[in-house]
């Protein structure tokens, strides 16, 4: 945990506030009375078994879904009612990025830059060092639909970062990445948080949370069973021990 990040207390006011959120789909309860907050400039990990409600929570934060009860706010803005402005604050990386089959990686970046109302030449010039760092320079001219899963994740990360958002929401961001690319992802996230970006990512890999995060939460069967600073959650135990104790007894 020595690699986790911290920010001064004065900067640690919540950037994301989730208050009493429930979401149902007909008779199915996806989330039930979830409350959680994310401090600014911190990296938070969201853990949970398959079907626990992690992706649903992220879709609510993105304004893609509307809550059944409760509120979600990003920098004071309601995630659904003010979803257009919220999207300007958020860079989102889905677990399985999907791209237009007839566009190259560079054309997809250019299209997305235009949708954000930004200057394409300036943004692409700014992104060139990161594109090279990700090993994607040659791939930019290729059809994105032909990319490997790892390359699609890298392009998705570029799309999430292109408008320099203050919040990154990343759904299983290292799925499909090899060891070298995963280490690079860690470095990038530390750099982003060090620059003040608030980051939350979901994962099944507890060692990633222990290595990267200052805060964490565990969700199980639609309920948040614990959350807070990672050191306080562990209290001398491994994250795996905490996870098993909270999810196997419910």
Secondary structure, 3 states (H helix, E strand, C coil): CCCCCCCCHHHCCEEEEEEEEEEEECCEEEEEEEEEEEECCCEEEEECCCCCCHHHHHHHHCCCCCCCEEEEEECCEECCCCHHHHHHHEEEECCCCCCCCCCEHHHHHHHHHHHCCCCHHHHHHHHHHHHHHCCCCHHHHCEHHHCCHHHHHHHHHHHHHCCCCCEEEEECCCCCCCHHHHHHHHHHHHHHHHCCCEEEEEECCHHHHHHHCCEEEEEECCEEEEEEEHHHHHCCCCHHHHHHHHHCCC
